[in-house]
Every structure is written in C-alpha cells, then in structure tokens.
Amino acid sequence: MLKDDSATAADESGLDGATIERVAEMVDVELQPLATALVILHAELIGRHSNLEHSTDYVTVDGTRAYRVHESIWNEFLEEFDFTTETELAVRLAHTEQAKLLFAKSIRGNDNFAPDEEGVVIGIDTAEQF
C-alpha cells in the first residue's frame, strides 16, 4: 500500500507512487521531502509544458505526458530550487524512470534513452486545469 506522501505526490505529479517510493529507497532520501519536491516541481513544470511540447520528443499515456529531454534541461531547471543533492537526484530519477515506463507503454514510444537524456513527466489532466 502506498504511503500518504507518495500517494499525494502521485496524484498531483503524474508519477506513480510505487516509482516515487522505489526511487526514495534507492537514493536513500526521505519520502516526505521527495514528495514535497515533486509536487512543487510539477506546479513549475506545468508552466513549461508548451515549451517542452514544441522542443522535445514526447508521448501521452492515460492523461500523463512524458518528455525525453537532454540532461541540461534538468540542470537548468533545478538551478531555480534549493533542494539537497540527494533530493535533486531522486527527482530526476523518478521522472526519468516514469518517462521510460510511459514511452515503453505507448505505441510510438522508444524507451531507449541516450546516456545524456532524462525524462520529465507532467500530469496533463492536472495541467489542463490551469
């Protein structure tokens, strides 16, 4: 059963709660700060949704959009926040893992990301509310 923090982050970010929990354990970061970071980031990513849509490869699966981005996009984006190194790593890994799963699930997607590519996931149903 999902913990409350991962369930809330999953509801608001488009990421799967199990992915969030797995990454938190893998990176050895507490779940609550990771979940909070994912929710904050999702709100900011919604504002970048149209730019990503026009400049990157993406798929949409079940109301969630996954983008394949160069790692420099994450580097630039995360400069705006004051997350710990571990939280930043966990955020990137959670988004990339979820994006790969969505690319694999889609009909046209290719989940073979290059070494310098990462994923960004945005819950489109949530984004359309804004």
NORMO-V130484 format. One record per run of one state. SS is the DSSP state (a for helix, b for strand, c for the rest). FROM is the first residue (numbers start at 0). TO is the last residue. If there is no record, write none. Layout:
SS:FROM:TO / SS:FROM:TO
//
This chain:
c:0:2 / a:3:12 / c:13:15 / a:16:26 / c:27:29 / a:30:54 / c:55:55 / b:56:60 / c:61:62 / b:63:69 / a:70:77 / c:78:83 / a:84:104 / c:105:115 / b:116:122 / a:123:126 / c:127:129
//
